Amino acid sequence: MDVNAGNLAAGQTPVAIGTSNSPVATVRGNELVLAWKGIPGDHALWFSFFSKGQYSGQISVPNVGSEAGPGLLNLNDRLVLA
């Protein structure tokens, strides 16, 4: 399935998101939270929220990096990324 096809049909601009490791997910309230490491050569950690039927854009975690993908959990409605 081409996930960009739905974006184009809705008039949105598709953004290519990639990772060199497995993404992780957790739930906080009514939101799905995803986190991942960037593509090969990109050591940044990224996250996105899915709420009310829409994803936020990808958001970089400033001043951190990883050779492997992150771990993510919801601890009393506080997101912990390691």
N, CA, C and O atoms as a MOPAC input file, in Angstrom:
PM7 MOZYME 1SCF
protein

 N      0.84800 1    -1.18000 1     0.00000 1
 C      0.00000 1     0.00000 1     0.00000 1
 C      0.89000 1     1.23900 1     0.00000 1
 O      1.85700 1     1.31000 1     0.75800 1
 N      0.57700 1     2.18100 1    -0.81800 1
 C      1.32000 1     3.43800 1    -0.89300 1
 C      0.68900 1     4.41700 1     0.08700 1
 O     -0.38500 1     4.95600 1    -0.17600 1
 N      1.36100 1     4.65100 1     1.23100 1
 C      0.79000 1     5.54700 1     2.24000 1
 C      0.74400 1     6.98100 1     1.75200 1
 O     -0.03400 1     7.78000 1     2.27300 1
 N      1.55200 1     7.32700 1     0.77100 1
 C      1.53400 1     8.69000 1     0.24700 1
 C      0.31300 1     8.95300 1    -0.62500 1
 O     -0.07700 1    10.10800 1    -0.79500 1
 N     -0.29900 1     7.91400 1    -1.17800 1
 C     -1.45200 1     8.10400 1    -2.05400 1
 C     -2.58800 1     8.79400 1    -1.30600 1
 O     -3.24100 1     9.68000 1    -1.85800 1
 N     -2.83100 1     8.40000 1    -0.05700 1
 C     -3.87900 1     9.04200 1     0.73900 1
 C     -3.56500 1    10.49700 1     1.00500 1
 O     -4.46700 1    11.33400 1     0.99500 1
 N     -2.29800 1    10.81900 1     1.24500 1
 C     -1.90400 1    12.20400 1     1.47000 1
 C     -2.14400 1    13.04600 1     0.23600 1
 O     -2.64900 1    14.16500 1     0.32900 1
 N     -1.78300 1    12.51300 1    -0.91900 1
 C     -1.96200 1    13.26100 1    -2.15800 1
 C     -3.44200 1    13.48100 1    -2.43800 1
 O     -3.83300 1    14.54900 1    -2.90800 1
 N     -4.26500 1    12.47900 1    -2.15300 1
 C     -5.69800 1    12.61000 1    -2.38900 1
 C     -6.29800 1    13.67700 1    -1.47500 1
 O     -7.26700 1    14.33600 1    -1.85200 1
 N     -5.74600 1    13.85100 1    -0.30400 1
 C     -6.26000 1    14.83800 1     0.64300 1
 C     -5.61100 1    16.20900 1     0.43600 1
 O     -5.91400 1    17.14800 1     1.17200 1
 N     -4.71800 1    16.33600 1    -0.56200 1
 C     -4.08500 1    17.60900 1    -0.83700 1
 C     -2.89800 1    17.90300 1     0.04800 1
 O     -2.43700 1    19.04300 1     0.09700 1
 N     -2.38900 1    16.90300 1     0.75200 1
 C     -1.25200 1    17.10500 1     1.63700 1
 C      0.04600 1    16.77800 1     0.91600 1
 O      0.04200 1    16.07600 1    -0.09500 1
 N      1.13700 1    17.28100 1     1.42900 1
 C      2.44600 1    17.00100 1     0.86600 1
 C      3.05300 1    15.79900 1     1.58400 1
 O      3.23000 1    15.83900 1     2.80200 1
 N      3.37700 1    14.72200 1     0.84900 1
 C      3.97400 1    13.56300 1     1.51100 1
 C      5.40300 1    13.87000 1     1.94500 1
 O      6.11600 1    14.63400 1     1.29400 1
 N      5.80300 1    13.26400 1     3.04700 1
 C      7.15500 1    13.40800 1     3.57000 1
 C      7.73100 1    12.00300 1     3.72600 1
 O      7.14100 1    11.16000 1     4.40200 1
 N      8.87200 1    11.75100 1     3.10600 1
 C      9.50800 1    10.44800 1     3.22900 1
 C     10.14200 1    10.32200 1     4.60500 1
 O     10.99200 1    11.12900 1     4.98200 1
 N      9.73000 1     9.31600 1     5.34500 1
 C     10.27400 1     9.05500 1     6.67000 1
 C     10.92400 1     7.68600 1     6.61800 1
 O     10.31900 1     6.72600 1     6.14100 1
 N     12.15600 1     7.58900 1     7.10800 1
 C     12.85100 1     6.31800 1     7.07800 1
 C     13.56600 1     6.03900 1     8.38000 1
 O     13.76800 1     6.93300 1     9.20200 1
 N     13.94400 1     4.79000 1     8.55400 1
 C     14.67600 1     4.37400 1     9.73700 1
 C     15.60800 1     3.23500 1     9.37300 1
 O     15.34900 1     2.48600 1     8.43100 1
 N     16.68400 1     3.10800 1    10.11300 1
 C     17.58300 1     1.97600 1     9.90800 1
 C     17.41100 1     0.96000 1    11.02800 1
 O     18.22600 1     0.04900 1    11.17000 1
 N     16.35700 1     1.10800 1    11.82400 1
 C     16.07200 1     0.19200 1    12.91000 1
 C     14.55500 1     0.13100 1    13.06800 1
 O     13.83400 1     0.86200 1    12.38900 1
 N     14.07400 1    -0.71400 1    13.93800 1
 C     12.63500 1    -0.84800 1    14.13500 1
 C     12.07400 1     0.33400 1    14.92100 1
 O     12.68800 1     0.77700 1    15.89100 1
 N     10.91600 1     0.84800 1    14.51400 1
 C     10.27100 1     1.89600 1    15.30600 1
 C      9.64300 1     1.28400 1    16.56100 1
 O      9.43100 1     0.07400 1    16.63400 1
 N      9.35200 1     2.13400 1    17.54100 1
 C      8.68200 1     1.70400 1    18.76300 1
 C      7.42400 1     2.54800 1    18.94900 1
 O      7.31200 1     3.64000 1    18.39200 1
 N      6.48200 1     2.03400 1    19.73500 1
 C      5.21400 1     2.74500 1    19.92400 1
 C      4.72000 1     2.56100 1    21.35100 1
 O      5.02000 1     1.56400 1    22.00800 1
 N      3.96100 1     3.53900 1    21.81200 1
 C      3.25400 1     3.45000 1    23.08800 1
 C      1.99500 1     4.29800 1    22.97300 1
 O      1.81900 1     5.03100 1    22.00100 1
 N      1.14600 1     4.19800 1    23.94300 1
 C     -0.09000 1     4.97800 1    23.99100 1
 C     -0.01400 1     5.91800 1    25.19200 1
 O      0.39100 1     5.51900 1    26.28400 1
 N     -0.41100 1     7.17100 1    24.97200 1
 C     -0.53000 1     8.14900 1    26.05800 1
 C     -1.89600 1     8.79300 1    25.91800 1
 O     -2.14600 1     9.53300 1    24.96700 1
 N     -2.78100 1     8.51300 1    26.86800 1
 C     -4.15400 1     9.01600 1    26.77100 1
 C     -4.80700 1     8.47400 1    25.51800 1
 O     -4.88000 1     7.26000 1    25.32800 1
 N     -5.28500 1     9.37100 1    24.65700 1
 C     -5.89800 1     8.97900 1    23.38800 1
 C     -4.93800 1     9.10300 1    22.21800 1
 O     -5.36500 1     9.07900 1    21.06400 1
 N     -3.64500 1     9.23700 1    22.49800 1
 C     -2.63700 1     9.40400 1    21.44600 1
 C     -1.79100 1     8.14700 1    21.28800 1
 O     -1.46400 1     7.47800 1    22.26800 1
 N     -1.44500 1     7.83900 1    20.05800 1
 C     -0.43600 1     6.84400 1    19.75500 1
 C      0.86400 1     7.61000 1    19.53800 1
 O      0.88500 1     8.57500 1    18.77500 1
 N      1.93900 1     7.20300 1    20.18800 1
 C      3.22400 1     7.87500 1    20.06100 1
 C      4.20500 1     6.90600 1    19.41600 1
 O      4.37200 1     5.78200 1    19.89100 1
 N      4.85200 1     7.33200 1    18.33900 1
 C      5.84500 1     6.53000 1    17.63500 1
 C      7.20900 1     7.19600 1    17.78100 1
 O      7.30600 1     8.42300 1    17.80400 1
 N      8.26400 1     6.38200 1    17.88000 1
 C      9.62800 1     6.91200 1    17.92500 1
 C     10.52100 1     6.00200 1    17.09200 1
 O     10.26800 1     4.80200 1    16.98600 1
 N     11.57800 1     6.58100 1    16.49400 1
 C     12.48000 1     5.81300 1    15.64200 1
 C     13.80000 1     6.53600 1    15.48800 1
 O     13.90500 1     7.73500 1    15.74700 1
 N     14.81100 1     5.78700 1    15.05900 1
 C     16.11000 1     6.33100 1    14.69900 1
 C     16.06700 1     6.67000 1    13.21600 1
 O     15.31100 1     6.05700 1    12.46200 1
 N     16.86100 1     7.62800 1    12.79700 1
 C     16.88500 1     8.02800 1    11.38700 1
 C     17.44600 1     6.96200 1    10.45500 1
 O     17.79500 1     5.86100 1    10.88000 1
 N     17.52200 1     7.30900 1     9.20100 1
 C     18.04500 1     6.41100 1     8.16400 1
 C     19.54300 1     6.17200 1     8.38300 1
 O     20.15200 1     6.86900 1     9.19500 1
 N     20.14900 1     5.21400 1     7.68600 1
 C     21.59000 1     5.00000 1     7.84700 1
 C     22.36300 1     6.31600 1     7.69200 1
 O     22.16400 1     7.05200 1     6.72600 1
 N     23.23700 1     6.59800 1     8.64700 1
 C     23.99300 1     7.84300 1     8.64400 1
 C     23.33000 1     8.95900 1     9.43800 1
 O     23.98000 1     9.95600 1     9.75500 1
 N     22.05300 1     8.81300 1     9.76600 1
 C     21.30800 1     9.79400 1    10.56900 1
 C     21.11500 1     9.18100 1    11.95200 1
 O     20.32000 1     8.25500 1    12.11200 1
 N     21.82900 1     9.68300 1    12.94300 1
 C     21.76700 1     9.12100 1    14.28500 1
 C     20.72000 1     9.79000 1    15.15800 1
 O     20.58500 1     9.45100 1    16.33400 1
 N     19.97600 1    10.73700 1    14.59700 1
 C     18.94900 1    11.45500 1    15.35700 1
 C     17.80500 1    10.51700 1    15.73900 1
 O     17.54200 1     9.52400 1    15.06000 1
 N     17.13700 1    10.85100 1    16.83200 1
 C     15.92100 1    10.16300 1    17.23100 1
 C     14.74100 1    11.06300 1    16.88800 1
 O     14.79400 1    12.27900 1    17.06900 1
 N     13.68900 1    10.44900 1    16.39500 1
 C     12.51200 1    11.16100 1    15.91700 1
 C     11.27100 1    10.60200 1    16.57800 1
 O     11.26200 1     9.45000 1    17.01100 1
 N     10.21700 1    11.41000 1    16.66200 1
 C      8.94500 1    10.90700 1    17.16200 1
 C      7.79200 1    11.62400 1    16.46900 1
 O      7.96400 1    12.67400 1    15.85000 1
 N      6.61300 1    11.02400 1    16.59200 1
 C      5.40000 1    11.56800 1    16.00400 1
 C      4.21500 1    11.11600 1    16.85500 1
 O      4.25400 1    10.05400 1    17.47600 1
 N      3.17200 1    11.92600 1    16.87800 1
 C      1.95100 1    11.60200 1    17.60100 1
 C      0.82700 1    11.34300 1    16.61200 1
 O      0.75500 1    11.99100 1    15.56800 1
 N     -0.06100 1    10.38700 1    16.93700 1
 C     -1.27900 1    10.16900 1    16.17200 1
 C     -2.43500 1    10.44100 1    17.11900 1
 O     -2.63200 1     9.73100 1    18.10500 1
 N     -3.19700 1    11.48200 1    16.80300 1
 C     -4.29700 1    11.89800 1    17.65500 1
 C     -5.42500 1    12.45100 1    16.80200 1
 O     -5.18100 1    13.18800 1    15.84600 1
 N     -6.64100 1    12.10600 1    17.13500 1
 C     -7.83100 1    12.59300 1    16.42700 1
 C     -7.73900 1    12.33300 1    14.93300 1
 O     -8.14500 1    13.16900 1    14.12500 1
 N     -7.19700 1    11.15900 1    14.56100 1
 C     -7.15000 1    10.74700 1    13.16100 1
 C     -6.04300 1    11.36200 1    12.34200 1
 O     -6.01900 1    11.18900 1    11.12400 1
 N     -5.11300 1    12.08300 1    12.97500 1
 C     -4.03200 1    12.72100 1    12.22300 1
 C     -2.69400 1    12.52300 1    12.91800 1
 O     -2.61000 1    12.49300 1    14.14600 1
 N     -1.63600 1    12.38900 1    12.09800 1
 C     -0.27500 1    12.34900 1    12.61600 1
 C      0.29900 1    13.76100 1    12.68000 1
 O      0.02600 1    14.59900 1    11.82100 1
 N      1.09200 1    14.00300 1    13.70500 1
 C      1.89200 1    15.22800 1    13.72000 1
 C      3.01800 1    15.01100 1    12.71600 1
 O      3.21300 1    13.89000 1    12.24500 1
 N      3.73700 1    16.02700 1    12.39300 1
 C      4.93100 1    15.82700 1    11.58500 1
 C      5.98500 1    15.11200 1    12.40500 1
 O      5.84200 1    14.97500 1    13.62000 1
 N      7.04800 1    14.65400 1    11.74800 1
 C      8.12000 1    14.03800 1    12.51800 1
 C      8.88400 1    15.12600 1    13.26200 1
 O      9.18400 1    16.18400 1    12.70900 1
 N      9.19300 1    14.84800 1    14.52000 1
 C      9.82800 1    15.81900 1    15.40100 1
 C     11.15600 1    15.23300 1    15.87000 1
 O     11.19500 1    14.11000 1    16.37200 1
 N     12.22500 1    15.97500 1    15.71300 1
 C     13.54100 1    15.51500 1    16.14400 1
 C     13.72000 1    15.77300 1    17.63800 1
 O     13.31700 1    16.81700 1    18.15000 1
 N     14.32800 1    14.81400 1    18.32800 1
 C     14.69300 1    15.01800 1    19.72600 1
 C     16.03100 1    15.75400 1    19.70700 1
 O     17.02300 1    15.18800 1    19.24700 1
 N     16.09300 1    16.98700 1    20.18700 1
 C     17.31600 1    17.78200 1    20.05600 1
 C     18.48500 1    17.24100 1    20.87700 1
 O     18.31200 1    16.74500 1    21.99100 1
 N     19.66600 1    17.35100 1    20.30100 1
 C     20.93100 1    17.06200 1    20.98000 1
 C     21.08500 1    15.64000 1    21.48100 1
 O     21.80300 1    15.41300 1    22.45400 1
 N     20.43100 1    14.67000 1    20.84300 1
 C     20.62200 1    13.26100 1    21.18600 1
 C     20.79600 1    12.46000 1    19.90400 1
 O     20.39400 1    12.88900 1    18.82200 1
 N     21.39500 1    11.30400 1    20.04800 1
 C     21.57200 1    10.41500 1    18.91500 1
 C     21.74600 1     8.99500 1    19.39900 1
 O     21.93800 1     8.75500 1    20.59100 1
 N     21.67900 1     8.05300 1    18.47600 1
 C     21.77900 1     6.65300 1    18.84300 1
 C     22.27000 1     5.84300 1    17.65100 1
 O     21.96200 1     6.16000 1    16.50200 1
 N     23.02600 1     4.80800 1    17.93200 1
 C     23.41500 1     3.84500 1    16.89900 1
 C     22.30900 1     2.82700 1    16.68500 1
 O     22.23700 1     2.19200 1    15.63300 1
 N     21.45000 1     2.67200 1    17.67800 1
 C     20.34300 1     1.71500 1    17.62400 1
 C     19.04100 1     2.48500 1    17.79900 1
 O     19.05100 1     3.67800 1    18.10200 1
 N     17.94700 1     1.80900 1    17.61000 1
 C     16.65800 1     2.46100 1    17.79400 1
 C     16.36100 1     2.72900 1    19.25900 1
 O     17.01200 1     2.15400 1    20.13200 1
 N     15.39600 1     3.58600 1    19.54900 1
 C     15.06800 1     3.95000 1    20.92000 1
 C     14.14600 1     2.92700 1    21.58600 1
 O     13.55100 1     2.07300 1    20.92800 1
 N     14.04900 1     3.04000 1    22.89600 1
 C     12.99600 1     2.40600 1    23.66800 1
 C     12.03800 1     3.50800 1    24.08900 1
 O     12.46200 1     4.64700 1    24.28600 1
 N     10.76300 1     3.19600 1    24.22900 1
 C      9.75900 1     4.21700 1    24.54300 1
 C      8.70800 1     3.61200 1    25.46000 1
 O      8.22900 1     2.50400 1    25.22000 1
 N      8.34900 1     4.34400 1    26.51700 1
 C      7.26100 1     3.88300 1    27.37300 1
 C      6.52500 1     5.06200 1    27.96900 1
 O      7.03500 1     6.18100 1    28.03800 1
 N      5.31000 1     4.77500 1    28.39700 1
 C      4.47400 1     5.75400 1    29.06700 1
 C      4.51500 1     5.42400 1    30.55100 1
 O      4.06700 1     4.35300 1    30.95900 1
 N      5.04100 1     6.31800 1    31.34900 1
 C      5.14400 1     6.12200 1    32.79000 1
 C      4.28900 1     7.18400 1    33.46500 1
 O      4.71900 1     8.32600 1    33.62200 1
 N      3.08100 1     6.81000 1    33.86400 1
 C      2.13900 1     7.75200 1    34.49600 1
 C      1.90700 1     8.98400 1    33.63100 1
 O      1.98700 1    10.11000 1    34.12200 1
 N      1.62300 1     8.78300 1    32.35800 1
 C      1.37700 1     9.84200 1    31.37000 1
 C      2.57900 1    10.71500 1    31.09700 1
 O      2.43600 1    11.83100 1    30.59800 1
 N      3.75900 1    10.22400 1    31.41700 1
 C      5.00400 1    10.90500 1    31.07500 1
 C      5.77500 1     9.98700 1    30.12800 1
 O      6.04700 1     8.83500 1    30.46500 1
 N      6.12500 1    10.49000 1    28.95700 1
 C      6.84100 1     9.68100 1    27.97700 1
 C      8.31400 1     9.59000 1    28.35100 1
 O      8.95300 1    10.59200 1    28.67300 1
 N      8.83800 1     8.36900 1    28.30300 1
 C     10.24600 1     8.12200 1    28.59200 1
 C     10.86100 1     7.50400 1    27.33800 1
 O     10.40700 1     6.46500 1    26.86000 1
 N     11.89000 1     8.15000 1    26.81800 1
 C     12.58500 1     7.69600 1    25.61000 1
 C     14.01600 1     7.41800 1    25.99900 1
 O     14.68000 1     8.28700 1    26.56500 1
 N     14.51200 1     6.22100 1    25.70700 1
 C     15.88500 1     5.86400 1    26.05700 1
 C     16.54600 1     5.17400 1    24.89000 1
 O     17.71200 1     4.79000 1    24.97900 1

